[in-house]
Amino acid sequence: MSFLSLQVNKSGRSVLMTGNEAITRGAIEAGLGYAASYPGSPTSEILANLGRLAKEYNFYAEWSVNEKVAIEEAAAASFAGLRSLCIAKQNGLNVALDSLVSISISGIKAGMVLVVGDDPGAHSSTNEEDSRLLSKVVHIPILEPSTPEEAKEMTLAAFQLSEKFKLPVTLRCVTRISHASGNVTLGEVEAVNKEAIFAQKDRFVTNAALHQMQEVKLAKLRQVADTLPFNTYFGPQNAKTIIIASGPSTLYALEAIDALDLENEVGVLKLGMTWPLPEKFLLEHLKHAEKVIFIEEIEPFNEENVMVLAAQHISKIYPLEFYGQRSGHVAGPKGPGIGEMDPDKVKQSIARVLGVDNKSEETDAKSSAKSETSDVPVREMAFCAGCPHRASFWAMKSAVALDGRKAVILGDIGCYSLALRRTGWTLPQTMHAMGSSAGIANGLGKLDRFNFKQPVIAVVGDSTFFHSTIPALVNARYTGAHFLLIVLDNGTTAMTGHQPHPGMSKNAMGEIVEGLQIEEVVKGLRIPVVTQDPFDLQGTTTVVLKLLRTEGTKVLVLRQPCALVAAKASTRPRVYINQEQCIGDDCGCSRFCSTTFSCPATIWDPLKGKAIIDEVVCNRCQVCVSLCPQGAIKVEEGANFGR
Amino acid sequence: MAAKVLNIIVTGVGGQGNVLASQVIATAAVDSGYYVSVGETFGASQRGGSVASHIRVSQIKPYGPLIPRGEADFILGFEPLETLRTFRDFGNSSTQVIMNIRPNYPLGVLLNEDHYPDIAVLTGGLRRKSQRLWDLEATELAVGLGLPVGTNMVMTGAFAGVYALQIQLETYETILKGMFDREILTLNLAAFRAGVKAVTI
């Protein structure tokens, strides 16, 4: 996050780095030539930092339009002899998968590493997905770091393995690696080839006949896995119980064993390369064990792969019992595989398997703190103060009510997916993948032949528009679908941390480029397009209503910068509530500004019984001014005040 | 540091700058020769949700990035309700707490459906059940210095000023000097020093 550590250039020095920074640094030390990505939590910061460092270390970095293009570009760089990196979150790998499958078949040339950030517990995701299953389908090896330090070492090793076996290599991170920080030791930057050439003799083509070659590569990698230092065993030799763990779960397991005083009885086998498995190494330890406990995040990937290996060698390792997600022993309160691992879940799971007391579960000191339960309301996610999406959804809500035909609003992926919650009056009725709202609108928009009479609104953000909405618009134009596409253009990829996209006038490396106007694209498809400022609630409501009552495919661009960006550069005047004009609960408005519009900056002063603006939170959008029935919300006249 | 590991939680609401505060504290600890692990939640959660960073500092070895329940030694709370929530889950009777007393109301409270706890009652409860509570008007201090977004530096200063870790104030200030420039640096240093002062008197 701090970027500080990446500016240190002293090999051998230990600095604090997030896992994402460690991967960034690892790629630079490996002599990176080309990096491409589309933002997504938890891995967004890798390309953001690479973009800032590209010139200094002589490589290229870009925010691509989507992950499919990103992975194709990384492959291209590899074909031309440059070490390349592609970074995606789990859903991003889904987008890139079709291409990745064939890149694995064709093989590559220079080292190509794919960083995938999985999000157990779905902190910043719509789903919990285990991308390891996809890498297995693709026939490529998987490295799983357990600390930021190891994330850097594995990035270096991944480039070497990739180059040796002419296969992309996956570095599977989870949120508690990417967004965790720890001590990382800096190394030297390798001097590798940075001359790009597509050799005349080279061919990279997909052909089913190459399947055999993929299997040969995997068989060789299986042997290499046995020699990799990332697969290690901690604890007593010949332990009767071993825990097989990968990723940050390894540290939770070690801590749990320490807390349960089991260091002399239980061993921990850390799998750093989780596909293909280090079979000899595993079998050596399975032979001395009587019980195996699997601890990993999301799917029982290691669990099932190791059980298959064990079944194959059953005569040599019998008797042996397996505990994990499948047996139900390794689980949090919501069940096996649901939510991320943590030290408490791991300790409880181990205690459950071994039938030992889960020590210090309830000491007096802790239960005293726990008893401090006096009414702690939950904190829901909400649109920021001054967020243009609040205004946009308010206008949609009003227009849909005025229209009266039960219009269906289709949601999509971005900050505006929060509209599914109370902050957006739970308006959207569907939400799936990037650009899905427009695809679903294509379907609903042609059901008039089945007596479907409801108007359809698909909502996408500006970055989502470029990522995967355009093909759906082409389809709508071609097939004559009736729907209104609303593009909430806040001028950035806001949800993931304000990364640039093709509509903006700068790129990942900070260079000025010519941004592509959404309206230009839509006009090129000969679809009518209207642009409107969502802060003008009445005007926006009128436009939405009008477009709802127009046949065919229509696009409305609601343009207003993200509040977090606008606030930084703001010279907007102060907004306040005139305490004489606000008559509190006597008004009959039921505290409209705070309870209905529910901007976090408009709060209730219980002492005075009136509404007030929290000026530390307010981003001065002034939208609430038009909503107060008493006209008590005022904009300070005269001078503009910076923040 | 007598124990094997010192567990610190920085907690607040998305947008308060708590992630930056945790990075400054963790960097100061690494620069002072400790093993440090930080686990933090950001991304979607910055949109008005609860945000917490777990910082684990040890002289012996790197620990995992999450603190077990009930084992926080120190809670640096940017917002009262979040401090209470964190204390309830991770605190114990020897936990020390530094808390900014300015509330940030959750949506349920704005909607007049949930009740925000009375600050005096909340503070009293924490004072009784923790080892020690420092309650600060950190946001007001920051606003007074002309830097409303400087609450995080006031809180960082307060943490530095109670010396839960034997780290010199200069170490923190050197880190701030690497992060900010000119007027922004001056304002952030002033906020940091105001935080130190608030817990030293």
Chai-1 contact restraints between the chains, C-beta under 6 A:
chainA,res_idxA,chainB,res_idxB,connection_type,confidence,min_distance_angstrom,max_distance_angstrom,comment,restraint_id
A,M1,B,V19,contact,1.0,0.0,6.0,A-B,restraint_1
A,M1,B,Q23,contact,1.0,0.0,6.0,A-B,restraint_2
A,S2,B,Q23,contact,1.0,0.0,6.0,A-B,restraint_3
A,L4,B,G178,contact,1.0,0.0,6.0,A-B,restraint_4
A,L16,B,A26,contact,1.0,0.0,6.0,A-B,restraint_5
A,L16,B,T27,contact,1.0,0.0,6.0,A-B,restraint_6
A,L16,B,V30,contact,1.0,0.0,6.0,A-B,restraint_7
A,S41,B,G43,contact,1.0,0.0,6.0,A-B,restraint_8
A,H123,B,T41,contact,1.0,0.0,6.0,A-B,restraint_9
A,H123,B,G43,contact,1.0,0.0,6.0,A-B,restraint_10
A,S124,B,G43,contact,1.0,0.0,6.0,A-B,restraint_11
A,S124,B,A44,contact,1.0,0.0,6.0,A-B,restraint_12
A,R176,B,G39,contact,1.0,0.0,6.0,A-B,restraint_13
A,R176,B,P65,contact,1.0,0.0,6.0,A-B,restraint_14
A,H179,B,E40,contact,1.0,0.0,6.0,A-B,restraint_15
A,A180,B,G39,contact,1.0,0.0,6.0,A-B,restraint_16
A,A180,B,P65,contact,1.0,0.0,6.0,A-B,restraint_17
A,S181,B,A26,contact,1.0,0.0,6.0,A-B,restraint_18
A,S181,B,V38,contact,1.0,0.0,6.0,A-B,restraint_19
A,G182,B,S37,contact,1.0,0.0,6.0,A-B,restraint_20
A,G182,B,P62,contact,1.0,0.0,6.0,A-B,restraint_21
A,N183,B,V30,contact,1.0,0.0,6.0,A-B,restraint_22
A,N183,B,Y35,contact,1.0,0.0,6.0,A-B,restraint_23
A,P248,B,G64,contact,1.0,0.0,6.0,A-B,restraint_24
A,L251,B,G64,contact,1.0,0.0,6.0,A-B,restraint_25
A,Y252,B,G64,contact,1.0,0.0,6.0,A-B,restraint_26
A,E255,B,G64,contact,1.0,0.0,6.0,A-B,restraint_27
A,D342,B,L66,contact,1.0,0.0,6.0,A-B,restraint_28
A,P343,B,L66,contact,1.0,0.0,6.0,A-B,restraint_29
A,P343,B,P68,contact,1.0,0.0,6.0,A-B,restraint_30
A,D344,B,P68,contact,1.0,0.0,6.0,A-B,restraint_31
A,D344,B,R69,contact,1.0,0.0,6.0,A-B,restraint_32
A,A365,B,N92,contact,1.0,0.0,6.0,A-B,restraint_33
A,A365,B,S93,contact,1.0,0.0,6.0,A-B,restraint_34
A,K366,B,G70,contact,1.0,0.0,6.0,A-B,restraint_35
A,K366,B,N92,contact,1.0,0.0,6.0,A-B,restraint_36
A,S368,B,S93,contact,1.0,0.0,6.0,A-B,restraint_37
A,S368,B,K129,contact,1.0,0.0,6.0,A-B,restraint_38
A,A369,B,F87,contact,1.0,0.0,6.0,A-B,restraint_39
A,A369,B,G91,contact,1.0,0.0,6.0,A-B,restraint_40
A,A369,B,N92,contact,1.0,0.0,6.0,A-B,restraint_41
A,A369,B,K129,contact,1.0,0.0,6.0,A-B,restraint_42
A,E372,B,R88,contact,1.0,0.0,6.0,A-B,restraint_43
A,E372,B,G125,contact,1.0,0.0,6.0,A-B,restraint_44
A,E372,B,K129,contact,1.0,0.0,6.0,A-B,restraint_45
A,D375,B,P117,contact,1.0,0.0,6.0,A-B,restraint_46
A,V376,B,L84,contact,1.0,0.0,6.0,A-B,restraint_47
A,V376,B,R85,contact,1.0,0.0,6.0,A-B,restraint_48
A,P377,B,P106,contact,1.0,0.0,6.0,A-B,restraint_49
A,P377,B,G108,contact,1.0,0.0,6.0,A-B,restraint_50
A,P377,B,D114,contact,1.0,0.0,6.0,A-B,restraint_51
A,R379,B,G49,contact,1.0,0.0,6.0,A-B,restraint_52
A,R379,B,S50,contact,1.0,0.0,6.0,A-B,restraint_53
A,R379,B,P106,contact,1.0,0.0,6.0,A-B,restraint_54
A,E380,B,L107,contact,1.0,0.0,6.0,A-B,restraint_55
A,M381,B,R47,contact,1.0,0.0,6.0,A-B,restraint_56
A,M381,B,G48,contact,1.0,0.0,6.0,A-B,restraint_57
A,M381,B,G49,contact,1.0,0.0,6.0,A-B,restraint_58
A,A382,B,G48,contact,1.0,0.0,6.0,A-B,restraint_59
A,A382,B,L107,contact,1.0,0.0,6.0,A-B,restraint_60
A,R422,B,L107,contact,1.0,0.0,6.0,A-B,restraint_61
A,S594,B,L110,contact,1.0,0.0,6.0,A-B,restraint_62
A,T595,B,L111,contact,1.0,0.0,6.0,A-B,restraint_63
A,T595,B,N112,contact,1.0,0.0,6.0,A-B,restraint_64
A,S598,B,L110,contact,1.0,0.0,6.0,A-B,restraint_65
A,I603,B,Y105,contact,1.0,0.0,6.0,A-B,restraint_66
A,V616,B,T139,contact,1.0,0.0,6.0,A-B,restraint_67
A,V616,B,P148,contact,1.0,0.0,6.0,A-B,restraint_68
